[in-house]
């Protein structure tokens, strides 16, 4: 039998939204004690807070939260009396139960193509947050255990992808909504990744590091294959405008990370409280 915390781990790994349901307060008689928990996804439930009308109402509310992508926890109180309103059967224990519903959102996913000076600095910042971090590089030395040692204590789930020949193939494996940042050592590789990313319907925002001259050249080439509105999905330069004019890798990384975390917060992901 799967426990509630095993269900949370499995849903997190599968990138499936859910709600953690907890009995926070019991007055009088009730089917379960304060602290009882269950997990609700769009299609399944794990563990129990006592069954009956109480549990069915919790499941109904939890699934409405999932459907509406609710980000804030909520509570409700249920009277376990045969005189109380009910939809799913009478519970006449005689007590009163308060239930907390906490959304378990899918954490953000970011892919960094090119783990060089800027890419590694950016990875170091993002790795301190609760997200899924994909690191892709065609150079074997960039993804060795020694090279990635600064990420050893990461909060993020870090996935290293060493693809020496065609790194853009990793794009098809990335989770839905992944934000892609292209920072490789090779302009030809950058262009190939951007071209492939624009052909993927499942990805989120696409960012490219580089000068305006580099983007002008890339944009001209991309317009041979894509309409302008598709090409202009690419955000360049990356980062928050006006944060810094420094070209130091760490400064660029700070600006890029700030832009990403701000975007997660605006989209209602859990970045501000749980980082998302």
N, C-alpha and C positions, 0 to 999 in steps of 0.2 A: 504494500500500500504506500503510495507517494505521500510524504508529509508536505505541509504547506511551504516550508522553506526549500524543499527539493523542487516543488512546483515553481517557486519564484526563480530559482536558478535555471531551471529548464526553459521557462518562458523568456528569461533574459537572454539566454544563449540563442534561442530561436527568433529573437527580436519580435516578440509578440506582446502587445499591450495587455495589461491585466489590472485587477484591483485587489489590494489586500484588505480583507474585512476583519475587524477586530471588535470583540465585545469589550467595551471600556468601562461600563458601569452596570451593576445589577442591584435592583432593589426588590426585596421579596424573593419569591421562588421563580426560577428560570431553568431552561434546559441545560445551559452551560454557564460556567463561571466567568467572571471578568478575566480577560486575557485570552479567551478562546479565539482562534483565528481560522479563516478559510481564504482561499484564493479563487478568484473568478476571472475567467477569460471570456472571449466572445462566444465560445462554444462549449467550454468545460468548466468544472469546479473541482477543487481539491480540499479535503478536510471539511469541517462542519462547525457551525456556531449553534447548532441545536435543532435544525430541521424546521418543518412546519411553516406557518405564515411568516415568522420572523426571518427565516433563512431565505425563503422565496422572495420576500420584499428586498432583502439585501442583494440578492442576485439580480433582481430587476433593476434596482438603482445602479448597481455596479456596471451592468451592461449598457445602461443609458450613458454613464460616464465614459465608457469606452467608445461608444458611437459618437459622442460629442467631443471626444479628445479633451475631456476636462483635465485640468492640471492641478487644481486645488482640492485638498481633502474636504470631505463633508461628513456630517453626522446626522443620524436620525434616532428617535426614541420610539420604541414600540411597547404598547400595553399588552400584556399577555392575559387578557380577560375575555370571556365569552361575550362581553358587552362592547368590546372595542371593535372598530371597523376592521374587516379582514377581506382578503381577496383569495387566499390560498388555503383556507381551512382554519378552524378555530383552535387557538391555543389558550387554555384556561389555567395556566400555572398560577396566575394571580400576581405575578411580579411585573416589573418594568425594566426594560433593557435598553441601554444606549449603545449604538454601534457606530464605529468610525470606518469610513471607506477612504482608502489612500490609493490614488492612481499609481500604477507601476508603469511609467511610460517607457517606450523604446528609447534607448540612449542614442545620441547623435553618432554618426559615423563620418570619419574624415579619412581621405586617402592622400598621402603626400608622395608624389612621384619625384624622386631625386632627394636622397638623404645626404646631401653635401653640407656645406657650412651653414646655410640658411635652413635647409630642411631638417637638420639635426637639432638646431636651436629651437625651431618651431615644434618639433616632436617633443623636446624636453618640456616645453611649456604645456602643450596639450596633454601630455602623459600624466599630468597632475590632476586631471579632471576625469569624471566618470563618463567615458565615451569609448567608442570602438575606433582604434587608430590603425590604419593600414599603411605600411611603409614599403615603397616599391623602388627598386634601383637595379639598373643593369650592371653595376659594378660590384663584383663579389665582396671587395674589401669594405664596402659601405654598410653591409648588413651582417658582419661578423659579430660574434658575442662581444668582442673587445670594443668594436665601434659603437655598439648599442648599450654598452655598460652604463652610461648615464641614465638609461631608462629602466634599470633593474628594479627600482622600487615604484614602478608605475602604478597609479590607480586605474588608468585606462587598460583595456584589453588590447594589447599590441600584437599585430600580425605582420611579420616580415615576409615580403615576397621578393625573392631574388629571381628575376627573369632576364637572363643575359642577352637574349636575342630580340624578343618583341614584347617589351614591358607593357604595351597598351592592351595586351590580351587579358591582363588582370582586371581591366575595367568591367568586363562581363561577369566577373565573379563577385563584385562588390555589392553590398546590401543596397536595397532600394533607398533612394534619397541621399546616398553618400555624397558629401561635398568633396570635390577633387581639386587639389592644388598641384600645379605643374611647375617644378623648380629644378629640372635636371641640369646636368653639366653640358648638354649638347642641344643646340637649337633645332637640329633636325629631329632629335628624339622628342623635344617639346612639341614640335608641330605635328608629329605622328600621333602623339597622345591626345592633343587637342582635337585633331581630326576624328580620331576614334571616339573620344568622349562625346562629341557633338552628334554622333550616330547612335548613342545609347539613350533610350527613353527613360531609363530607371534612375538616372543620376540626378543629384541636386546641382547646386551652383558649381561653376567651373572657374578657377582662378589661375592666372598665369603671371609669373614674375618676369620682369624685364622692362626695357625702355619703351618709349613711344615709337621709336624707330623700328624696334623689333616687332611690335604689334602691328604697325602699318604694313610691314612686309608680310607677316603672317596673315593678316586680314585679307590682303589682296589675293593671296594664294587660296585661302579658304573660300572666298567668294566664287571661285571657279567651281566649287562643289556644293555649296550651301547658299540658301537665300540669306539676305542681310540680317533678318530677324533671328535666324538661328546662330549665325556667327557672333552676333552681339550678345549672346548668352555669356560669352567669355568675359570675365571681370579682370581687368588689368589697368593699372598695377594693383597688386593685392594689398590689403591693409586698410587702415583708417586714414583718410586724407588729413594731412596737417599734423599728424601725431609726431612725425619725425622726418627730417631730411637726411638723416644719417644713412650711410650705405653699409654700416657695420651689420654683420649677419644677425647678431642678437637684437639689434634695434628693429630691423626689418621683421624678425620673428615676433617681437612683442606687438608690433602694429598689426600683423596678420592674425595673430591669436586673438587680439582684442576684437577685431572685426568678426571673427568666427563666433566667439562667445557671445557677442552682442546679437548676432543673427539668431543663435540658438534661443536666447532669451526672448527676442521679439516673436519667435515662432511658437513660444509657449512650451518649449522643451524644458526639462528639469534643471538646466544649467545653473540657475541662480541659487537654488537651494540644495540640490543633490550633487551637482558637479562640483533625453543628458540626461 
